[in-house]
């Protein structure tokens, strides 16, 4: 299929008719019909069944469509990258992408420090999941990204900033005073209480699952969440023990919960990412150093 065939096919799949497809891609109806007919001749099979002015996709068309959708998503990325390359970005602007957990306490503190030295710099911040952060950096839509995990990508440079650790956020009254006084909980201690667990696909959730397997412990996962602050909120409402990173635990309301160390220690590495072939700017270096300093302060104040 040629690109024009693909464009017409996609438009018809989205709209359901030749006339609507023609309006969508701003061409005439006869042009759409001719292009569709030519595509079907080249392919050697029909893409649509015609009935009462409507086009119903054939089995072959339905099989092709998911691949076409992925192709258009890639074309959109190419367009976004071209736009970024053409326009660059405003001098005096810093574009940051970060995992959500760092956006609540660590990044705001770092930005407050950064703004004292760079008051005229315009900063944009977007909180994303780690794969989206990689994609955004690759498209040159951000200058630096901050993630929880040692991501390896040939086009990105990764800088280790600090190691936080997983901790237990325990609702008041859930555990006896004897356990709280110890200041730490083991995985086996958690086997008998409700736990707010992390999605196993999350980098930190993966480490937790591995540690449980190695310890031969099955957690009583009352709720599974995808973000650390969702876990923290559940603990605030007494639903169970939240297993979160130390940076998230800084936001814990100590009138509602206690924060205890977890044994064995599960490290949560914090990494700064940027394009490997693009020198780090003074601004990127400044915000990275500010983030590193704040994380180190957080780690020093969280049970470990």
Backbone bond lengths (Angstrom), bond angles and torsions (degrees), N, CA, C in turn:
res aa  C-N    CA-C-N  psi(-1)  N-CA   C-N-CA  omega(-1)  CA-C   N-CA-C  phi
1 X - - - 1.468 - - 1.526 109.72 -
2 X 1.327 115.87 135.37 1.450 120.58 174.47 1.531 109.37 -82.04
3 X 1.333 114.95 164.93 1.452 119.31 -176.98 1.529 111.63 -60.25
4 X 1.350 116.84 -36.91 1.464 119.46 178.68 1.525 110.91 -65.70
5 X 1.346 116.20 -38.94 1.470 119.59 176.29 1.531 110.32 -60.07
6 X 1.316 114.71 -44.24 1.471 120.27 -177.70 1.530 110.70 -63.71
7 X 1.320 115.90 -41.07 1.469 120.10 179.89 1.520 111.46 -62.36
8 X 1.333 116.13 -44.53 1.469 120.36 179.96 1.523 110.37 -67.29
9 X 1.322 117.39 -44.82 1.462 121.42 178.47 1.517 111.00 -57.78
10 X 1.320 117.02 -45.83 1.462 121.21 179.66 1.526 111.40 -62.39
11 X 1.326 116.36 -41.94 1.465 120.36 -179.60 1.525 111.42 -63.68
12 X 1.326 117.01 -40.87 1.470 120.26 179.46 1.527 110.69 -68.42
13 X 1.329 116.57 -40.16 1.465 119.97 178.18 1.521 110.87 -61.86
14 X 1.320 116.48 -36.43 1.464 120.55 -178.45 1.521 112.65 -75.80
15 X 1.341 116.82 -33.11 1.467 119.93 -172.22 1.533 113.94 -106.54
16 X 1.330 117.30 -27.83 1.459 120.37 177.47 1.509 115.66 88.78
17 X 1.332 119.28 -0.62 1.468 120.64 179.21 1.525 110.18 -152.85
18 X 1.339 114.57 159.46 1.461 120.22 178.95 1.522 110.87 -66.68
19 X 1.332 116.36 -43.31 1.464 119.95 -176.94 1.530 111.43 -63.63
20 X 1.326 116.10 -44.04 1.465 119.38 -179.92 1.525 110.46 -68.37
21 X 1.324 117.09 -37.11 1.459 120.71 177.76 1.523 110.64 -63.33
22 X 1.338 116.31 -41.25 1.460 120.86 179.21 1.527 111.03 -60.54
23 X 1.337 115.90 -42.07 1.470 119.57 178.27 1.526 110.85 -65.98
24 X 1.329 116.23 -37.98 1.460 120.05 -177.03 1.521 111.82 -63.66
25 X 1.346 116.39 -42.17 1.473 118.70 -176.81 1.531 111.99 -103.27
26 X 1.347 115.57 8.01 1.461 121.69 171.22 1.533 113.05 61.96
27 X 1.345 115.72 49.31 1.469 121.89 173.05 1.521 107.68 -134.20
28 X 1.328 116.76 175.94 1.463 120.25 -179.07 1.531 110.94 -80.78
29 X 1.341 115.12 158.42 1.465 119.48 177.16 1.529 111.73 -61.31
30 X 1.346 119.13 -45.21 1.469 118.68 178.66 1.526 112.64 -58.12
31 X 1.328 116.77 -36.18 1.465 119.73 179.47 1.525 110.92 -65.15
32 X 1.328 116.15 -39.91 1.470 120.08 177.79 1.524 110.07 -64.66
33 X 1.336 116.62 -45.25 1.471 120.58 -179.43 1.529 111.21 -61.16
34 X 1.332 116.57 -44.43 1.467 120.27 -179.70 1.527 111.32 -63.68
35 X 1.318 115.51 -43.15 1.472 119.59 -178.90 1.524 110.75 -65.03
36 X 1.327 116.37 -40.91 1.463 119.99 178.13 1.523 111.03 -63.67
37 X 1.327 115.89 -44.04 1.467 120.13 179.95 1.532 110.76 -62.27
38 X 1.319 116.21 -41.63 1.464 120.24 179.64 1.523 111.05 -65.37
39 X 1.339 116.51 -39.00 1.468 120.77 178.56 1.521 110.51 -62.62
40 X 1.329 116.96 -43.57 1.458 120.61 -178.73 1.532 111.24 -67.33
41 X 1.330 116.81 -35.92 1.475 119.80 177.07 1.526 109.97 -64.40
42 X 1.329 116.55 -44.44 1.468 119.94 179.80 1.528 112.12 -64.95
43 X 1.337 115.93 -39.22 1.457 119.79 -178.52 1.524 112.26 -73.80
44 X 1.338 116.42 -32.50 1.459 120.37 -178.73 1.516 113.09 86.91
45 X 1.330 117.11 13.39 1.472 120.18 175.11 1.531 108.78 -153.84
46 X 1.337 115.45 158.64 1.465 121.31 -178.41 1.524 110.28 -77.34
47 X 1.316 115.06 143.25 1.456 120.81 175.85 1.525 111.93 -97.40
48 X 1.344 116.04 -26.07 1.454 120.27 -177.62 1.526 110.14 -140.17
49 X 1.326 115.81 149.10 1.455 122.85 169.39 1.522 107.47 -98.34
50 X 1.358 116.91 132.46 1.456 121.64 -177.85 1.518 110.19 -96.22
51 X 1.339 116.25 129.55 1.463 120.12 177.28 1.526 109.44 -157.84
52 X 1.335 116.13 119.12 1.461 123.53 175.50 1.534 112.43 53.23
53 X 1.316 115.20 44.88 1.455 119.82 175.72 1.522 115.03 78.18
54 X 1.318 116.04 -0.83 1.456 119.87 178.90 1.525 110.26 -110.03
55 X 1.299 115.99 151.51 1.452 121.39 178.11 1.528 108.76 -112.45
56 X 1.312 115.64 122.96 1.458 120.85 178.06 1.519 108.86 -106.39
57 X 1.325 118.01 123.25 1.472 119.64 -177.35 1.524 112.08 -64.32
58 X 1.322 114.94 140.07 1.455 121.02 176.28 1.533 109.70 -78.25
59 X 1.324 115.81 171.65 1.468 120.27 177.02 1.523 110.65 -58.16
60 X 1.328 116.60 -39.47 1.452 120.98 179.58 1.539 111.23 -63.27
61 X 1.344 115.37 -40.80 1.464 119.62 178.80 1.529 111.07 -64.15
62 X 1.325 116.83 -42.10 1.461 120.92 179.74 1.527 111.31 -64.91
63 X 1.330 115.74 -31.42 1.462 120.04 177.27 1.530 110.62 -71.33
64 X 1.325 116.37 -38.56 1.467 120.87 -179.35 1.527 113.29 -72.05
65 X 1.315 117.47 -32.96 1.460 121.36 -166.21 1.529 113.94 -59.04
66 X 1.349 120.73 -44.74 1.471 118.48 179.20 1.528 112.88 -58.24
67 X 1.323 116.94 -35.07 1.466 120.36 178.17 1.531 110.68 -69.49
68 X 1.326 116.11 -36.94 1.472 120.91 177.29 1.528 110.02 -64.86
69 X 1.340 115.92 -41.34 1.468 119.46 179.10 1.523 110.95 -60.61
70 X 1.336 116.48 -42.86 1.465 119.43 178.90 1.527 110.96 -64.16
71 X 1.329 115.94 -37.39 1.457 120.00 178.53 1.525 110.88 -62.52
72 X 1.330 116.91 -43.58 1.468 119.83 179.98 1.525 111.23 -67.86
73 X 1.334 116.82 -33.39 1.469 119.10 175.58 1.524 110.32 -63.31
74 X 1.336 116.49 -39.66 1.464 120.42 177.50 1.523 111.26 -67.00
75 X 1.327 116.64 -38.57 1.472 119.94 177.41 1.525 110.85 -63.75
76 X 1.336 116.21 -37.68 1.466 120.17 176.81 1.522 110.30 -62.31
77 X 1.338 116.53 -40.12 1.464 120.14 178.84 1.528 111.02 -64.26
78 X 1.338 115.90 -40.42 1.459 120.36 177.66 1.529 110.04 -60.66
79 X 1.344 115.90 -42.83 1.467 119.92 179.91 1.519 111.06 -64.03
80 X 1.343 116.24 -42.57 1.458 119.94 179.11 1.526 111.20 -63.32
81 X 1.336 115.99 -40.87 1.460 119.81 179.01 1.521 110.92 -65.52
82 X 1.341 116.69 -42.02 1.464 120.66 179.22 1.525 110.54 -61.97
83 X 1.343 115.97 -40.92 1.463 120.37 178.58 1.523 110.57 -63.15
84 X 1.337 115.10 -41.83 1.458 119.91 179.69 1.528 111.13 -64.54
85 X 1.329 115.96 -42.74 1.465 120.20 -179.80 1.523 111.59 -67.07
86 X 1.353 115.71 -37.72 1.459 119.99 -177.90 1.526 111.18 -68.58
87 X 1.336 114.92 -44.86 1.463 118.46 -173.65 1.507 114.46 -93.86
88 X 1.351 116.37 -17.39 1.449 118.06 -173.85 1.520 108.63 60.76
89 X 1.306 117.70 -155.42 1.457 118.72 170.71 1.520 108.45 -139.41
90 X 1.292 114.77 162.37 1.457 121.32 -170.51 1.525 110.83 -61.10
91 X 1.323 116.37 132.01 1.455 120.00 174.42 1.521 108.28 -60.46
92 X 1.321 116.06 139.29 1.456 118.77 -176.78 1.503 113.26 83.32
93 X 1.336 116.36 19.65 1.466 121.18 177.68 1.525 108.32 -120.38
94 X 1.319 116.62 140.73 1.460 122.83 176.81 1.520 108.51 -124.57
95 X 1.327 115.71 122.56 1.471 121.07 -177.26 1.524 108.71 -109.19
96 X 1.338 115.49 119.22 1.463 122.27 -174.85 1.522 109.66 -117.43
97 X 1.331 116.22 135.33 1.463 121.46 168.56 1.526 107.41 -120.11
98 X 1.318 116.04 141.30 1.458 119.86 -173.53 1.510 111.19 -150.36
99 X 1.327 116.03 155.14 1.460 118.88 170.43 1.524 107.81 -66.94
100 X 1.320 115.69 151.19 1.461 121.25 -173.15 1.530 112.20 -58.31
101 X 1.329 116.83 -38.08 1.467 120.18 -174.73 1.520 112.81 -58.88
102 X 1.325 117.62 -32.66 1.468 120.44 -179.22 1.525 112.61 -81.57
103 X 1.329 116.86 -13.44 1.470 120.24 -173.97 1.525 113.38 -81.72
104 X 1.340 118.26 -10.05 1.459 120.60 -176.04 1.520 112.92 -87.82
105 X 1.323 117.52 -44.01 1.458 120.85 -175.52 1.528 112.61 -125.36
106 X 1.323 116.50 -53.25 1.466 120.51 -172.27 1.522 111.47 -63.30
107 X 1.321 117.77 -51.79 1.470 120.00 -177.73 1.528 112.22 -65.43
108 X 1.340 120.98 -44.79 1.478 119.32 176.96 1.526 112.78 -57.97
109 X 1.326 116.89 -39.65 1.465 119.52 178.18 1.526 110.63 -65.76
110 X 1.328 115.44 -42.27 1.465 119.77 179.31 1.524 110.91 -64.50
111 X 1.334 116.71 -39.87 1.467 120.13 179.44 1.523 111.78 -66.57
112 X 1.318 116.71 -36.00 1.471 119.59 177.32 1.529 109.82 -61.64
113 X 1.330 115.82 -40.34 1.466 120.51 176.92 1.532 110.42 -67.79
114 X 1.330 116.11 -43.19 1.470 122.45 -178.74 1.530 110.95 -62.26
115 X 1.342 117.04 -43.07 1.469 121.54 -175.60 1.529 112.84 -66.35
116 X 1.316 117.41 -24.61 1.462 119.64 177.69 1.524 111.20 -65.04
117 X 1.332 115.74 -34.30 1.459 120.30 -179.49 1.528 112.48 -93.55
118 X 1.338 116.52 -23.23 1.468 120.74 -176.61 1.530 109.48 -131.91
119 X 1.321 117.62 65.09 1.474 120.23 -173.03 1.523 113.98 -66.90
120 X 1.326 118.75 -22.57 1.467 120.84 -175.37 1.527 113.45 -93.52
121 X 1.310 117.14 -1.14 1.460 120.43 -177.46 1.532 110.18 -80.86
122 X 1.322 115.82 130.48 1.467 121.60 175.32 1.524 108.09 -85.99
123 X 1.318 116.84 124.78 1.462 121.68 -176.99 1.523 109.94 -114.72
124 X 1.328 116.16 131.81 1.467 120.51 171.72 1.519 108.05 -115.75
125 X 1.336 115.96 138.16 1.460 122.00 -177.38 1.522 108.60 -127.98
126 X 1.333 115.84 132.49 1.453 120.90 175.75 1.522 108.96 -131.68
127 X 1.328 116.50 127.62 1.465 121.86 179.16 1.529 109.06 -94.59
128 X 1.333 116.17 123.08 1.459 122.15 -175.32 1.520 110.13 -139.12
129 X 1.332 116.20 169.35 1.459 121.16 170.12 1.539 108.19 -77.68
130 X 1.329 115.81 159.53 1.465 120.91 -173.98 1.533 113.55 -55.45
131 X 1.349 120.81 -46.58 1.470 119.51 179.18 1.529 112.49 -60.39
132 X 1.342 116.88 -35.40 1.464 120.29 178.38 1.530 110.96 -69.40
133 X 1.326 116.01 -33.71 1.470 119.90 177.80 1.521 109.84 -63.62
134 X 1.324 116.99 -44.43 1.463 121.23 177.57 1.523 110.37 -59.36
135 X 1.334 117.04 -46.84 1.462 121.47 -179.09 1.528 111.36 -61.68
136 X 1.331 116.79 -42.69 1.464 121.35 -179.06 1.529 111.04 -63.93
137 X 1.325 117.03 -40.44 1.462 120.48 177.47 1.526 110.77 -66.44
138 X 1.332 117.10 -40.71 1.453 121.23 -179.99 1.527 111.74 -63.00
139 X 1.328 116.08 -32.56 1.460 121.11 179.26 1.532 112.10 -84.49
140 X 1.325 115.66 2.97 1.469 122.15 -179.95 1.526 111.77 59.17
141 X 1.332 115.19 35.01 1.458 120.89 176.92 1.531 111.46 -97.83
142 X 1.321 116.75 3.23 1.461 121.81 176.07 1.521 108.39 -150.32
143 X 1.323 114.91 157.57 1.465 120.48 -178.47 1.525 112.41 -94.85
144 X 1.325 116.26 -30.73 1.462 119.96 -177.96 1.525 108.70 -154.25
145 X 1.328 115.62 148.24 1.455 120.84 177.93 1.520 110.09 -129.36
146 X 1.338 116.24 149.65 1.461 121.72 179.05 1.517 109.06 -124.64
147 X 1.337 116.27 125.94 1.463 121.34 -173.12 1.525 110.47 -135.12
148 X 1.351 114.55 163.90 1.461 122.83 172.88 1.523 108.75 -102.78
149 X 1.287 119.93 86.73 1.464 122.86 174.90 1.513 108.19 155.01
150 X 1.308 114.94 156.63 1.462 120.68 179.06 1.525 108.44 -90.14
151 X 1.327 115.96 78.73 1.455 120.72 -178.82 1.525 110.18 -73.84
152 X 1.322 115.68 133.81 1.467 120.79 178.02 1.517 109.26 -110.98
153 X 1.318 116.77 123.24 1.463 122.04 177.53 1.523 107.49 -146.99
154 X 1.335 117.79 131.24 1.469 119.55 -175.01 1.519 114.89 -61.05
155 X 1.333 117.22 -23.74 1.462 120.02 -177.82 1.528 113.56 -96.92
156 X 1.318 116.61 0.51 1.455 120.33 -176.81 1.526 111.20 -120.17
157 X 1.324 114.42 146.04 1.456 121.46 172.25 1.518 108.56 -100.40
158 X 1.324 115.85 131.11 1.465 120.89 -178.95 1.526 109.37 -112.59
159 X 1.322 116.11 130.80 1.471 121.53 178.39 1.524 109.36 -120.55
160 X 1.324 116.11 121.88 1.458 120.65 178.90 1.524 109.30 -75.51
161 X 1.346 116.67 125.15 1.461 120.99 -176.91 1.523 112.39 -99.34
162 X 1.325 116.44 -44.16 1.467 120.62 -177.62 1.516 108.79 -172.67
163 X 1.313 115.54 166.39 1.464 121.36 173.88 1.513 109.05 -113.74
164 X 1.322 115.92 114.97 1.455 120.62 167.12 1.533 106.56 -85.96
165 X 1.305 117.89 -173.61 1.460 120.71 178.43 1.522 108.80 -146.85
166 X 1.318 115.72 154.16 1.454 119.95 175.95 1.526 109.93 -71.62
167 X 1.327 115.48 142.15 1.465 121.63 178.00 1.518 109.31 -132.26
168 X 1.333 115.22 168.32 1.467 121.59 178.80 1.521 108.88 -105.93
169 X 1.319 116.69 123.05 1.463 121.44 175.44 1.523 106.72 -103.11
170 X 1.346 116.02 110.98 1.465 122.30 -168.09 1.531 110.54 -110.05
171 X 1.341 118.44 122.64 1.472 120.21 176.45 1.528 111.32 -59.42
172 X 1.322 116.50 141.74 1.461 121.08 178.60 1.535 109.69 -57.21
173 X 1.346 115.61 134.88 1.457 120.87 176.66 1.515 115.13 87.54
174 X 1.321 117.55 -6.67 1.464 119.42 -177.70 1.526 111.72 -77.42
175 X 1.335 117.24 -35.25 1.457 121.66 -177.01 1.525 110.41 -116.74
176 X 1.335 117.17 152.20 1.474 119.80 177.05 1.527 111.38 -67.09
177 X 1.336 114.67 155.02 1.473 120.40 -177.32 1.521 111.96 -57.91
178 X 1.343 117.53 -32.05 1.461 121.12 -179.30 1.524 111.62 -59.08
179 X 1.334 116.33 -43.91 1.464 119.81 179.51 1.522 111.71 -69.55
180 X 1.320 116.43 -38.50 1.464 119.93 -179.99 1.526 110.86 -65.54
181 X 1.334 115.76 -37.65 1.459 119.95 -178.29 1.519 111.56 -63.76
182 X 1.322 116.95 -30.18 1.464 120.48 179.78 1.519 111.92 -66.27
183 X 1.330 116.59 -25.21 1.456 120.84 175.76 1.511 115.46 79.73
184 X 1.333 116.72 3.35 1.462 120.21 -179.95 1.520 109.71 -153.31
185 X 1.322 114.97 155.42 1.452 122.36 177.67 1.517 109.03 -129.66
186 X 1.322 115.69 143.10 1.463 120.06 173.98 1.524 108.77 -94.61
187 X 1.312 115.78 165.23 1.464 119.57 176.51 1.516 110.79 -59.60
188 X 1.321 117.50 -36.36 1.469 119.77 179.05 1.531 111.24 -66.91
189 X 1.347 117.78 -31.93 1.464 120.94 175.75 1.529 111.06 -61.44
190 X 1.331 115.45 -31.89 1.465 120.46 -175.64 1.525 112.86 -81.97
191 X 1.322 116.96 -10.82 1.472 119.74 -175.11 1.527 112.15 -65.25
192 X 1.344 117.03 -22.28 1.465 120.08 -174.68 1.528 113.18 -104.52
193 X 1.330 118.09 5.74 1.468 120.49 -179.94 1.529 109.53 -125.20
194 X 1.330 117.74 155.11 1.477 119.13 177.35 1.522 110.88 -65.64
195 X 1.315 116.32 136.76 1.463 122.26 -176.35 1.518 109.96 -123.44
196 X 1.334 115.83 136.40 1.460 121.24 171.41 1.528 105.91 -89.91
197 X 1.283 116.55 105.64 1.458 121.36 -171.56 1.524 110.98 -93.14
198 X 1.335 116.03 160.40 1.461 122.46 176.61 1.519 109.97 -97.35
199 X 1.304 116.30 146.92 1.462 121.82 176.46 1.529 109.11 -54.55
200 X 1.354 116.08 130.49 1.466 120.63 -177.15 1.519 112.51 -65.02
201 X 1.358 118.07 -16.47 1.466 120.38 177.83 1.520 111.97 -80.81
202 X 1.320 116.94 -15.63 1.461 121.45 176.85 1.527 108.73 -72.92
203 X 1.347 118.95 142.70 1.468 120.52 -178.92 1.518 113.43 -54.43
204 X 1.331 116.97 -42.34 1.464 120.15 179.33 1.525 109.94 -73.12
205 X 1.328 116.61 -38.86 1.461 120.10 177.00 1.516 111.61 -61.99
206 X 1.321 117.04 -35.20 1.466 121.49 177.49 1.522 110.69 -63.85
207 X 1.339 116.81 -43.79 1.467 120.19 178.93 1.536 110.91 -63.91
208 X 1.332 115.79 -39.13 1.461 119.57 179.48 1.530 110.88 -64.55
209 X 1.323 116.59 -44.60 1.460 120.64 179.10 1.526 110.95 -60.79
210 X 1.328 116.25 -40.84 1.460 120.44 179.33 1.529 111.10 -64.80
211 X 1.332 116.63 -42.14 1.465 120.58 179.64 1.524 110.71 -64.07
212 X 1.325 117.39 -38.18 1.465 120.79 178.41 1.529 111.05 -65.59
213 X 1.321 116.28 -40.61 1.472 119.52 178.13 1.520 110.91 -64.07
214 X 1.326 116.33 -42.75 1.463 120.06 -179.24 1.528 111.49 -66.18
215 X 1.344 116.54 -32.97 1.465 120.52 179.68 1.523 112.33 -86.60
216 X 1.317 116.66 -6.83 1.455 120.43 -178.35 1.517 112.46 66.59
217 X 1.317 116.87 34.07 1.466 122.61 -176.74 1.536 110.01 -113.48
218 X 1.300 115.67 133.49 1.457 120.81 173.20 1.515 109.45 -107.07
219 X 1.305 117.60 118.01 1.464 121.05 -178.63 1.525 110.67 -79.30
220 X 1.306 115.44 147.05 1.461 121.97 176.10 1.527 107.66 -85.84
221 X 1.323 116.04 79.26 1.475 121.36 -173.87 1.515 110.41 -74.59
222 X 1.312 115.20 96.92 1.460 121.47 -178.21 1.525 110.89 -70.45
223 X 1.329 114.48 -39.56 1.465 121.72 178.21 1.525 107.69 -142.58
224 X 1.332 117.36 142.76 1.462 122.04 172.71 1.522 108.69 -115.14
225 X 1.320 116.98 132.28 1.467 121.59 -176.82 1.524 109.43 -125.93
226 X 1.328 115.73 167.04 1.458 121.19 -179.43 1.518 113.23 -104.91
227 X 1.321 118.21 -14.00 1.464 120.12 178.53 1.519 109.76 -125.80
228 X 1.319 115.54 149.28 1.459 121.07 -175.75 1.530 111.28 -69.28
229 X 1.325 116.93 -35.59 1.469 118.65 179.93 1.520 111.82 -72.99
230 X 1.332 117.55 -25.14 1.467 119.32 171.81 1.523 109.31 -65.90
231 X 1.335 117.03 -41.07 1.464 121.06 176.85 1.525 110.34 -61.93
232 X 1.330 116.16 -43.27 1.464 120.80 179.94 1.528 110.59 -61.59
233 X 1.330 117.21 -42.52 1.463 121.01 179.46 1.525 110.67 -62.28
234 X 1.335 116.68 -39.54 1.469 120.16 177.93 1.522 110.67 -61.60
235 X 1.330 116.45 -41.40 1.466 120.07 178.74 1.526 110.79 -65.42
236 X 1.321 117.47 -39.58 1.468 120.96 177.86 1.520 111.44 -58.29
237 X 1.327 116.63 -30.66 1.468 120.80 -179.81 1.527 112.14 -95.28
238 X 1.328 116.54 12.15 1.452 120.66 172.10 1.508 116.43 77.32
239 X 1.333 117.71 17.33 1.457 119.89 -175.24 1.524 113.40 -79.87
240 X 1.308 118.34 -17.38 1.455 120.58 179.61 1.516 111.02 160.82
241 X 1.330 114.95 -179.53 1.462 121.36 178.59 1.523 108.64 -80.40
242 X 1.321 116.41 125.18 1.466 120.84 177.65 1.525 108.89 -93.02
243 X 1.327 115.77 131.26 1.459 121.91 175.52 1.521 107.52 -102.46
244 X 1.332 115.78 105.89 1.463 120.44 -173.16 1.527 109.49 -134.11
245 X 1.323 115.09 170.50 1.462 120.72 176.54 1.528 110.31 -78.01
246 X 1.315 115.90 161.82 1.451 120.85 -177.91 1.516 114.08 -62.77
247 X 1.341 117.88 -32.01 1.472 120.66 179.86 1.525 111.00 -66.59
248 X 1.326 116.32 -37.51 1.467 120.33 176.66 1.522 110.57 -69.79
249 X 1.329 116.40 -37.96 1.467 120.66 -176.55 1.524 112.63 -62.74
250 X 1.331 117.20 -21.10 1.471 119.98 177.39 1.525 110.93 -60.37
251 X 1.341 116.82 -27.98 1.462 121.11 -179.13 1.528 112.96 -83.74
252 X 1.320 117.70 0.26 1.460 120.55 -176.27 1.528 111.07 -65.79
253 X 1.330 115.82 139.41 1.462 122.56 175.67 1.530 107.58 -86.16
254 X 1.340 116.36 103.82 1.460 119.92 -173.67 1.531 113.17 -68.89
255 X 1.322 118.10 -8.90 1.466 119.17 173.75 1.526 111.18 -79.02
256 X 1.313 116.70 -15.93 1.469 121.77 -178.27 1.522 113.12 -110.93
257 X 1.325 116.63 -25.53 1.464 120.08 -174.06 1.530 110.79 -139.66
258 X 1.329 114.67 160.74 1.461 121.68 169.44 1.523 108.05 -112.00
259 X 1.336 116.78 147.73 1.461 121.51 178.93 1.519 108.56 -112.77
260 X 1.339 115.56 119.03 1.457 121.66 -177.17 1.526 110.13 -121.55
261 X 1.335 115.35 152.21 1.460 120.33 176.15 1.527 109.59 -69.43
262 X 1.312 116.06 156.02 1.464 122.91 178.31 1.523 109.78 -111.63
263 X 1.335 115.57 134.12 1.461 121.00 174.65 1.525 109.78 -117.77
264 X 1.333 117.91 133.54 1.470 126.50 -0.21 1.531 111.17 -72.64
265 X 1.321 116.05 160.54 1.463 120.44 179.60 1.524 109.68 -66.57
266 X 1.333 115.84 129.52 1.464 121.76 176.63 1.527 107.22 -114.25
267 X 1.316 115.97 107.23 1.465 120.60 -176.34 1.529 110.91 -71.03
268 X 1.314 115.13 145.00 1.471 122.50 175.75 1.531 106.63 -123.35
269 X 1.336 117.81 93.89 1.468 119.86 -178.24 1.522 111.83 -72.02
270 X 1.308 116.18 137.45 1.464 121.82 176.40 1.525 107.49 -105.95
271 X 1.336 116.04 126.62 1.457 122.06 -175.18 1.527 110.70 -121.05
272 X 1.324 116.00 145.44 1.467 122.01 169.62 1.527 107.58 -102.75
273 X 1.332 117.06 132.95 1.460 122.20 -179.39 1.522 110.41 -118.46
274 X 1.330 116.14 142.19 1.460 121.90 170.89 1.521 108.19 -153.98
275 X 1.319 116.40 167.18 1.456 120.50 179.73 1.525 110.56 -64.17
276 X 1.331 115.67 135.15 1.464 120.49 -175.65 1.526 112.36 -67.71
277 X 1.346 116.95 -34.19 1.464 119.50 -175.74 1.527 112.73 -94.38
278 X 1.339 116.19 13.43 1.461 120.07 -179.62 1.527 108.58 -122.67
279 X 1.331 117.65 112.88 1.467 119.63 -177.47 1.524 111.59 -56.41
280 X 1.311 115.57 139.32 1.456 119.23 177.59 1.519 110.66 -68.45
281 X 1.325 116.56 131.92 1.461 120.97 -179.03 1.529 110.33 -79.08
282 X 1.314 115.04 170.45 1.462 120.94 176.16 1.524 109.84 -60.66
283 X 1.335 116.34 -38.72 1.461 120.02 -178.97 1.528 111.36 -67.52
284 X 1.336 116.33 -42.00 1.471 120.09 178.35 1.523 109.60 -62.21
285 X 1.314 116.81 -43.93 1.459 120.22 178.95 1.521 110.66 -62.68
286 X 1.331 117.75 -39.95 1.466 121.36 -177.76 1.525 111.49 -65.78
287 X 1.334 117.53 -45.13 1.469 118.99 -178.60 1.528 110.39 -71.97
288 X 1.313 117.06 -33.29 1.468 120.05 178.07 1.523 110.58 -64.19
289 X 1.326 116.53 -43.69 1.464 120.11 179.08 1.528 110.86 -65.93
290 X 1.343 116.53 -36.91 1.467 120.04 179.12 1.528 110.61 -66.79
291 X 1.334 116.57 -41.79 1.472 120.87 176.63 1.522 110.30 -61.29
292 X 1.321 116.03 -46.04 1.469 120.59 -178.54 1.527 110.45 -59.45
293 X 1.323 116.87 -43.06 1.462 120.81 -178.83 1.528 111.12 -63.79
294 X 1.351 116.23 -42.37 1.463 119.71 -179.32 1.522 111.62 -67.45
295 X 1.330 117.46 -39.09 1.471 120.63 179.02 1.518 109.78 -64.06
296 X 1.333 116.61 -42.18 1.468 119.87 179.68 1.525 110.98 -62.46
297 X 1.329 117.39 -36.92 1.451 120.47 176.76 1.525 111.66 -67.99
298 X 1.344 115.20 -39.46 1.465 120.13 177.79 1.521 110.11 -63.32
299 X 1.324 116.38 -46.78 1.477 120.55 -178.93 1.516 110.36 -60.06
300 X 1.326 117.23 -39.33 1.461 120.89 -178.89 1.525 112.22 -65.41
301 X 1.344 116.50 -26.75 1.469 119.30 -176.20 1.510 115.01 -99.67
302 X 1.334 117.27 -0.53 1.470 120.71 -178.29 1.511 109.26 -105.79
303 X 1.354 118.14 139.09 1.470 120.07 179.57 1.517 112.13 -54.91
304 X 1.324 116.95 138.37 1.470 121.00 -179.60 1.532 109.41 -145.62
